[in-house]
């Protein structure tokens, strides 16, 4: 049976500097590439055309779905992969994946890794080129498709670096917010409420974010985003000094979802300074349950590192040195590139009389971080050069 064909869809404006990393490496991996320009002042369209993409132009109307659907109308392949100009996908992995495309209509998820924040989000990135498949929503647009289409993970990883520059990230956030606020709070659907609240919070407007997130937290049709809304509300309350209200939201979350690791993690962090024994229980449970949530981008490894490191510090404060060592070992395994757990492990080894081990750890740290004063200070205290 003939392998299904695959097309690449990209809409862009003034993205010439990004195209060598995003579009150009994939041109030879697909059967058709459609590049829709929405008003570039740079030579991005010429770069795309020279590389072999079919280039079209459209007037930007402040509607991402409108632009994506216009580009989609130009694609003739069986399946469509969509990327933005600040997205990169390893070409060989795409070539390998193509043999897995089903002849029956199937929607494929990919993992988007946001750089440098570390968020990991599942998104519907490859879908059948059928009339029932299209985008909806002016901003933070969603792909809709027939409910009976299977949704499966492709194992593809897409790097997204468009918010790496803080100034550019703020400009994009303000642009997104203008489109989001075109819909009133009470008329917005759940996803719109969540995205508006999250965008306002990212722009450091927490009190404006609160009513949007309170609405989103009440919904049960998307447990992941409703849960994150409660987490964000707790963070707003904690920063504003409403500690009890933050605790109430997080306790509500763990009561609703007792098997949800991020809920226990954030409750543990809230309790760390005031209820350390309870915090230890919550953080331990969070690590056991797992901390990833690709619905909103929670990076399980990143949160796990923080949880384990905090557990180590809490154990040290109570004199539980064996538990502290166990926690710092876990933190080191989760992120070997961080020196803090290794420094604690060196100090614990020395206190336990394992002097050679302590010195080895300190030297290993200096091998990774030659200028780290804390490691040199330890060796100096131990009489080592």
C-alpha positions, 0 to 999 in steps of 0.5 A: 500500500502506498505511503500517505503523503505529508505536507508542511504548513507555515504562516509567518511574518518577518521571520527570515532569520528563523527560517534556516533553522525551522523551514529549510531543513524540512523541505526535503522531508515533505511532499509539499511545503506551503508558506503563507506570508502575512505581510513581511518586510524582510526577505523571508518569502524569497528564502522560502520560495528559493528553498522549494516552498510554495509561497502565498500572501495574505493580509493579516486580519488579526486572526490566526485561525483564518491565516492557518485555514487559508494556508491549509486550503493550498495543501494537497497532501494526505496529512499536514504538519504545521509549524511556526517559524520559531519551531525546529524539528530534527529532519531525520526523526520526521523522515523516520516517522513518515513510515508510521503514518496510518492510511486511516485518518489519525491525529498525531501529537508531538511534544513542544519543548519551550526554550529556555523555560523548559515547559513540555506541552503536547500539541496536535501537530500532524493531522489528516487533510480532510475538510472536517479538520480546521482551526478555530479561535483568533488566538491560541487557536485550536485544531478541531477534527471528527471525534472518532479520529484516533489521537496518538503520540508521534514521539516527535519533539519540536523546539520552540524558542520564540519567547527566548528574548524577554523583550520579544516575549513581552511584545508577543504577550501584549499582542496576544492579549489584545486579541484575547480581550476582544471577547468579554469574560462571560462570553469566552469559552473555557480555553479562552478564559484560561489563556487570557488569565495566563497571559495577564499573569505572564505580563505581571497583571495578577489581579486582572488575571484572577477573574479569568482564572477563577472562571477557568478553574470551575470547568471540568471538561479539561482537568489539566487546564482547570488544575493549572488555573487553581495553581496559578490562583494560589501563586497570585494569592501567595504573592499578594499575602493571602496565604490562607486563600492560596492554601485553600485552592491547593487543598481543593486541588489535591482533594479533587485529584489526589493522584495529581503530582503537581497539586501535591508539589505546589502544596508542599512548596507552600507549606515548606516554611510554615508546615515543614513536616506536612511539606515533606509528605506532600513533596514525597508523594508528588515525586512518587506520583510524577510531576509532568503535565503536558496539558499545560507544560509542566516539566516533570524532571524540572519540578522533580529536581526542585521537589527533591532539593527542597526535601533535602533541605527540609530533612537537613533542618530536622537533622535527618541526615540519611533522608537528606542524602537520599533526597539530594541524590535524587535531585542530582539524578534528575539534573546532573548539571546543577551543583547545589545537590552535589555540594550538599552530598559532599558536605554530608559525606564529610560529616559522615566520615567518608572523607575520600568520597567527599573530596571526590565529589568536590573535585567532580564539581570543580571539573564541571564548574571550574570557578565555583567558589563553594566547591573550592571553599569546601576543599580548603576547609578540608585542607585540600588545594 
